[in-house]
Amino acid sequence: MFKKLITMTAVALIVSTPCLTAEVLDIKAEAKEKRYSLVIHGGAGTILKKHITPEIEKRIRGKLTKSLLAGETILKSGGSSLDAIVASIKILEDSPEFNAGHGAVFTSEGKNELDASIMDGRTLNAGSIAGVTTIKNPITLARAVMDKSRHVMFIGNGAETFAREQGIETVDPSYFYVERRYQQLLRAQGRDKSSAYFSDHRFGTVGAVAIDQEGNIAAGTSTGGMTNKRYGRVGDVPIIGAGTYANNKSCGVSATGHGEYFIRATVARSICALMEYKGLSLQEAADAIVMEQLVEMKGDGGIIAVDKDGNIVYSFNSAGMYRGKVSQSEKPSTGIFKDN
């Protein structure tokens, strides 16, 4: 009886005190506003435990964690999902462990050609670049195309001219040279039959997807393409709807894999469309495309995604995918193999 009396008194106090009720509502609203999610990837493909030493695994997981923390710092402080994914992707672009930026693979001509894209789920604005050779962080140029031009995509010399006009940092092409990547090219061309870790790793990409405290989704992807790719080849990464897509109404997606198949299946947009028009969950939509349609087409790779409720999803049909995630309720975690 005593407990019941206290409860009734508390309820009466809240009902009869508008300011207290408002404070309770404000607390609930504040808790809701602080929700955020971030997921990243560093490429998918033939990534096997037998090819990765404990030292290499530690280094890779360390870079993935650093990338997550860079993005989370922005999200936690109330920053935008766009700023968060750029910060996360730049960490991966600067690392020789991943096929983007400084770690980009070589073309058949012995060059490093870089592609990147970004999309804002709030406005559906997007920016992408392809075939650049002097841009230190391609994701920053893709962001500039989206924010500071009336176009969606720039390629080659035109993209680099635009970069100079916007003050985007450029480097000498030699900056991208990584000996391990060059040896991969030689093996792909049949001039070096020796074995080494990742010797069969044909493709790779880095990417990030986030939802911020305002509920805005953003997705971005960056890549060096495919080892030994032919002159002028462009994969799925800079093609909006194939390698990258974001829409606040459904989800954001960043893809990695054999780009030709991801283009044909318009992987990123198709996942969002299945959610919008068929009412599938994010995991159901992702698996329908990655684990069913791509497998039937014999396309390898995977995706990372975040839906409008902040749910994080991975889906990949390859042996492994470098990946990581963090949210307001979950500490940073990383994975590499199928069993993590």
Backbone torsions as a table, in degrees:
resi	resn	phi	psi	omega
1	MET	NA	-39.9	-179.5
2	PHE	-64.9	-43.6	178.7
3	LYS	-63.0	-40.5	-179.9
4	LYS	-63.0	-39.5	179.8
5	LEU	-64.0	-42.3	178.9
6	ILE	-62.8	-43.5	-179.4
7	THR	-61.9	-45.7	-179.4
8	MET	-63.5	-37.9	178.8
9	THR	-65.1	-41.7	-179.5
10	ALA	-64.6	-43.3	178.8
11	VAL	-62.4	-44.3	180.0
12	ALA	-62.2	-38.2	-179.8
13	LEU	-64.7	-43.6	-179.4
14	ILE	-65.8	-44.3	-178.5
15	VAL	-64.5	-37.6	-175.4
16	SER	-88.3	-0.7	-178.9
17	THR	-123.1	90.5	-176.3
18	PRO	-55.1	-40.2	-176.7
19	CYS	-64.8	-35.9	179.3
20	LEU	-68.3	-41.7	177.7
21	THR	-60.0	-43.4	179.6
22	ALA	-62.2	-39.2	179.6
23	GLU	-64.2	-41.1	178.2
24	VAL	-61.3	-44.6	179.0
25	LEU	-63.5	-39.2	179.0
26	ASP	-63.1	-40.2	179.5
27	ILE	-62.8	-43.4	178.6
28	LYS	-63.4	-42.0	-179.7
29	ALA	-64.5	-40.7	-179.8
30	GLU	-63.5	-40.8	179.2
31	ALA	-62.4	-39.9	179.8
32	LYS	-67.3	-39.8	-177.9
33	GLU	-64.9	-26.2	-175.6
34	LYS	-82.1	3.8	179.4
35	ARG	-75.0	137.8	175.9
36	TYR	-156.5	158.3	176.8
37	SER	-145.4	146.6	177.9
38	LEU	-143.7	132.6	176.0
39	VAL	-133.5	142.1	-177.8
40	ILE	-131.6	161.2	170.0
41	HIS	-141.2	157.4	178.7
42	GLY	-125.0	24.2	177.5
43	GLY	111.5	154.1	177.9
44	ALA	-130.9	155.5	178.4
45	GLY	158.3	-149.6	-179.2
46	THR	-80.3	80.4	-178.5
47	ILE	-112.4	101.2	-173.8
48	LEU	-115.1	147.7	-179.1
49	LYS	-59.1	-35.3	-177.5
50	LYS	-67.0	-16.2	-179.9
51	HIS	-96.1	-6.8	-173.0
52	ILE	-122.2	118.2	177.7
53	THR	-76.2	162.3	177.2
54	PRO	-57.2	-35.3	-179.8
55	GLU	-66.2	-43.2	179.5
56	ILE	-66.4	-43.1	179.0
57	GLU	-60.2	-42.6	178.9
58	LYS	-62.2	-41.0	-179.3
59	ARG	-65.9	-42.8	-180.0
60	ILE	-65.1	-47.3	179.5
61	ARG	-63.0	-34.5	178.2
62	GLY	-63.4	-41.9	178.6
63	LYS	-68.0	-39.8	177.7
64	LEU	-61.6	-42.7	178.9
65	THR	-64.9	-42.0	178.4
66	LYS	-60.7	-39.9	178.3
67	SER	-64.2	-44.2	178.2
68	LEU	-60.8	-44.2	-178.3
69	LEU	-65.6	-35.9	178.3
70	ALA	-62.3	-43.4	179.5
71	GLY	-73.7	-39.7	-178.2
72	GLU	-65.0	-36.0	179.1
73	THR	-56.0	-39.6	179.1
74	ILE	-71.5	-46.2	-178.1
75	LEU	-64.8	-42.1	-177.6
76	LYS	-63.4	-32.9	-178.5
77	SER	-86.6	5.1	178.6
78	GLY	93.4	9.1	179.3
79	GLY	-72.5	172.7	-174.8
80	SER	-82.6	154.9	177.1
81	SER	-64.1	-32.8	177.9
82	LEU	-62.7	-47.4	178.5
83	ASP	-63.4	-37.1	-177.9
84	ALA	-66.2	-45.3	-177.7
85	ILE	-70.3	-32.8	176.4
86	VAL	-64.4	-44.4	179.4
87	ALA	-61.5	-42.6	180.0
88	SER	-65.8	-45.0	-177.0
89	ILE	-67.2	-36.6	179.3
90	LYS	-60.4	-37.1	177.1
91	ILE	-59.8	-43.3	-179.0
92	LEU	-72.6	-35.9	177.1
93	GLU	-64.5	-31.6	-177.8
94	ASP	-81.5	-8.2	-176.3
95	SER	-99.1	131.5	178.3
96	PRO	-70.6	-5.1	-179.3
97	GLU	-76.2	-17.5	-174.3
98	PHE	-120.7	156.1	-177.3
99	ASN	-86.9	72.3	177.4
100	ALA	-167.4	145.9	178.5
101	GLY	56.7	-127.3	-174.9
102	HIS	-60.6	-23.9	-179.0
103	GLY	-101.7	15.9	-174.9
104	ALA	-63.1	146.3	177.8
105	VAL	-76.9	172.0	-176.9
106	PHE	-101.7	145.6	174.4
107	THR	-78.7	175.1	178.5
108	SER	-62.7	-21.9	179.2
109	GLU	-91.2	4.6	178.5
110	GLY	78.2	27.0	179.3
111	LYS	-115.9	166.9	173.3
112	ASN	-110.9	116.0	178.9
113	GLU	-117.3	129.2	-169.5
114	LEU	-115.0	142.6	177.3
115	ASP	-128.0	152.7	176.4
116	ALA	-161.1	158.5	175.9
117	SER	-153.5	161.7	179.5
118	ILE	-150.5	150.1	179.2
119	MET	-145.0	140.8	180.0
120	ASP	-101.1	113.5	-177.9
121	GLY	-69.7	-17.9	179.8
122	ARG	-75.5	-43.5	-175.8
123	THR	-106.7	-13.8	-172.0
124	LEU	65.9	17.5	171.7
125	ASN	-73.8	152.6	-178.5
126	ALA	-151.5	157.8	176.5
127	GLY	-145.4	143.1	178.5
128	SER	-151.0	157.0	177.6
129	ILE	-139.2	153.4	-179.0
130	ALA	-145.3	146.0	173.3
131	GLY	68.6	31.0	177.9
132	VAL	-90.7	153.0	-175.0
133	THR	-128.7	-1.8	-176.7
134	THR	-131.1	7.0	-176.3
135	ILE	-91.4	116.2	-175.5
136	LYS	-59.2	-47.1	179.3
137	ASN	-125.5	92.4	-176.1
138	PRO	-55.7	-29.6	-179.0
139	ILE	-64.9	-29.8	178.7
140	THR	-70.2	-32.7	177.4
141	LEU	-72.7	-39.7	176.2
142	ALA	-59.7	-41.0	178.4
143	ARG	-63.1	-40.4	179.5
144	ALA	-65.8	-38.7	177.1
145	VAL	-60.2	-42.6	179.8
146	MET	-67.0	-44.7	-172.4
147	ASP	-84.9	-28.6	-167.6
148	LYS	-124.9	13.8	175.3
149	SER	-137.8	167.4	177.1
150	ARG	-95.9	8.4	-179.3
151	HIS	-107.6	172.3	176.8
152	VAL	-106.1	-37.7	-175.0
153	MET	-133.3	136.1	169.9
154	PHE	-122.2	146.8	178.9
155	ILE	-128.8	156.1	170.3
156	GLY	49.7	-132.6	-176.4
157	ASN	-59.9	-36.3	179.5
158	GLY	-63.8	-40.3	178.5
159	ALA	-64.9	-39.5	-178.6
160	GLU	-73.1	-31.9	173.9
161	THR	-64.3	-45.1	178.0
162	PHE	-61.5	-38.5	179.2
163	ALA	-60.7	-44.2	179.4
164	ARG	-63.7	-40.5	178.8
165	GLU	-62.3	-31.7	-177.3
166	GLN	-94.2	0.2	179.1
167	GLY	73.7	23.5	178.0
168	ILE	-71.7	137.9	-176.9
169	GLU	-65.2	129.6	176.9
170	THR	-117.5	160.2	-179.6
171	VAL	-139.4	164.2	172.0
172	ASP	-68.9	142.7	-179.4
173	PRO	-53.0	-25.5	180.0
174	SER	-63.8	-20.0	178.9
175	TYR	-57.6	-32.0	-174.2
176	PHE	-84.3	-6.0	-176.8
177	TYR	-70.0	123.7	173.4
178	VAL	-129.0	123.4	-173.3
179	GLU	-55.8	-43.1	-179.6
180	ARG	-58.5	-39.6	179.0
181	ARG	-67.7	-37.5	179.7
182	TYR	-66.2	-38.3	177.7
183	GLN	-65.1	-32.6	175.2
184	GLN	-62.8	-39.2	177.7
185	LEU	-62.9	-45.3	180.0
186	LEU	-60.8	-40.4	178.1
187	ARG	-65.5	-42.2	179.8
188	ALA	-62.7	-31.3	179.9
189	GLN	-90.1	2.3	175.5
190	GLY	80.2	11.6	-178.5
191	ARG	-93.1	-8.1	179.2
192	ASP	-142.6	112.0	-176.6
193	LYS	-93.5	4.0	-178.6
194	SER	-69.1	159.0	179.4
195	SER	-101.4	150.6	177.1
196	ALA	-159.9	162.7	-177.9
197	TYR	-64.5	142.4	-176.5
198	PHE	69.1	19.9	-175.6
199	SER	-61.0	-24.1	-179.9
200	ASP	-107.7	15.2	-178.2
201	HIS	-81.5	95.6	-170.2
202	ARG	-80.7	-23.5	-175.4
203	PHE	-148.4	171.2	-178.9
204	GLY	176.5	161.3	-173.9
205	THR	-161.7	164.4	168.3
206	VAL	-124.5	153.7	-179.7
207	GLY	-164.9	167.6	178.9
208	ALA	-151.3	146.0	174.8
209	VAL	-135.2	138.6	-178.5
210	ALA	-146.7	155.2	168.0
211	ILE	-124.9	131.7	-175.4
212	ASP	-96.4	-176.5	-175.7
213	GLN	-66.3	-18.9	177.4
214	GLU	-87.8	-2.8	-179.7
215	GLY	84.9	14.5	179.5
216	ASN	-92.3	133.0	-178.2
217	ILE	-102.0	142.0	174.0
218	ALA	-140.3	148.0	178.5
219	ALA	-136.7	144.1	178.1
220	GLY	-148.3	152.6	-177.5
221	THR	-146.3	146.0	-179.0
222	SER	-145.4	142.8	-175.3
223	THR	-155.4	159.5	169.9
224	GLY	-99.9	2.1	177.3
225	GLY	85.7	-145.3	-175.4
226	MET	-112.9	135.4	177.3
227	THR	-55.0	132.4	176.9
228	ASN	68.3	22.9	179.3
229	LYS	-64.1	149.9	-178.2
230	ARG	-74.1	161.7	-179.7
231	TYR	-53.2	130.2	175.8
232	GLY	77.0	2.4	-178.6
233	ARG	-66.8	136.1	174.5
234	VAL	-127.3	132.0	-180.0
235	GLY	-94.1	-156.0	-174.0
236	ASP	-80.2	-23.2	-170.7
237	VAL	-54.0	-49.5	-177.2
238	PRO	-84.0	2.8	-179.3
239	ILE	-96.0	108.4	-178.0
240	ILE	-62.4	127.6	-177.4
241	GLY	102.6	-22.1	177.8
242	ALA	-97.7	-62.9	-178.5
243	GLY	-97.6	-18.8	-177.3
244	THR	-145.1	138.4	173.1
245	TYR	-161.9	148.6	177.4
246	ALA	-152.3	136.5	177.7
247	ASN	-151.9	122.3	-179.1
248	ASN	-57.6	-22.5	-178.6
249	LYS	-74.7	-19.3	-175.6
250	SER	-136.8	-73.9	-173.8
251	CYS	-165.2	176.5	171.3
252	GLY	-124.6	143.3	-175.4
253	VAL	-137.8	138.8	169.3
254	SER	-128.1	131.4	-173.5
255	ALA	-111.8	159.7	175.5
256	THR	-150.9	133.9	-179.7
257	GLY	155.4	-157.0	-179.1
258	HIS	-75.9	99.6	-167.8
259	GLY	-55.2	-35.6	-178.1
260	GLU	-57.3	-39.1	179.4
261	TYR	-73.8	-36.0	180.0
262	PHE	-68.7	-30.4	175.5
263	ILE	-68.6	-48.5	-176.9
264	ARG	-61.6	-34.6	-177.9
265	ALA	-93.7	1.4	-173.8
266	THR	36.5	59.2	-168.1
267	VAL	-55.1	-53.4	-173.4
268	ALA	-62.3	-48.2	-179.4
269	ARG	-68.0	-36.7	-178.0
270	SER	-61.9	-38.5	178.7
271	ILE	-62.7	-47.1	178.2
272	CYS	-63.1	-39.1	-178.6
273	ALA	-65.0	-38.0	178.0
274	LEU	-62.9	-34.3	176.5
275	MET	-71.0	-45.3	-175.6
276	GLU	-67.9	-44.3	-169.6
277	TYR	-103.2	-20.0	179.1
278	LYS	-114.1	-6.0	176.4
279	GLY	72.6	21.3	178.2
280	LEU	-74.0	154.4	171.8
281	SER	-72.2	166.3	-179.6
282	LEU	-61.0	-44.1	-180.0
283	GLN	-63.6	-42.2	178.9
284	GLU	-62.7	-43.5	-179.0
285	ALA	-66.2	-44.2	-179.8
286	ALA	-62.6	-45.8	-178.7
287	ASP	-66.8	-33.5	178.9
288	ALA	-61.8	-36.7	-179.4
289	ILE	-85.6	-49.8	-173.0
290	VAL	-77.6	-44.4	-174.2
291	MET	-91.0	-13.8	179.8
292	GLU	-115.6	-66.4	-175.3
293	GLN	-62.8	-48.3	-179.6
294	LEU	-64.5	-40.1	178.9
295	VAL	-61.6	-42.3	178.0
296	GLU	-62.7	-34.8	178.5
297	MET	-81.0	-8.3	-176.2
298	LYS	69.5	35.2	176.7
299	GLY	-99.9	129.8	-178.6
300	ASP	-96.7	148.7	172.6
301	GLY	141.9	-160.6	-177.8
302	GLY	-166.8	-177.6	-179.3
303	ILE	-141.4	159.8	165.3
304	ILE	-120.6	151.6	-177.2
305	ALA	-158.3	156.3	174.3
306	VAL	-134.7	133.9	178.5
307	ASP	-97.1	179.5	-173.9
308	LYS	-67.1	-12.8	176.4
309	ASP	-98.9	3.8	177.8
310	GLY	88.7	4.7	178.0
311	ASN	-70.1	137.3	-178.6
312	ILE	-106.2	137.1	-178.1
313	VAL	-135.8	141.0	167.0
314	TYR	-115.6	148.1	169.7
315	SER	-153.4	120.9	178.9
316	PHE	-149.0	140.8	-178.3
317	ASN	-105.7	7.3	178.6
318	SER	-92.1	176.4	-178.4
319	ALA	-66.4	-25.9	-179.8
320	GLY	-163.8	168.0	174.8
321	MET	-154.8	125.5	174.2
322	TYR	-68.3	130.6	-174.2
323	ARG	-158.9	163.0	178.2
324	GLY	-164.9	158.4	-179.6
325	LYS	-150.9	158.5	176.7
326	VAL	-159.3	152.0	176.4
327	SER	-152.5	179.0	-178.9
328	GLN	-64.3	-20.9	-177.7
329	SER	-114.6	6.2	-174.9
330	GLU	-139.9	128.9	178.9
331	LYS	-70.4	158.5	178.8
332	PRO	-56.8	134.1	176.0
333	SER	-139.5	151.3	-176.8
334	THR	-130.5	159.6	176.6
335	GLY	-147.0	157.9	178.7
336	ILE	-132.8	-50.4	-174.4
337	PHE	-97.7	176.4	178.7
338	LYS	-57.9	-40.5	-179.1
339	ASP	-95.0	18.8	178.2
340	ASN	82.0	NA	NA
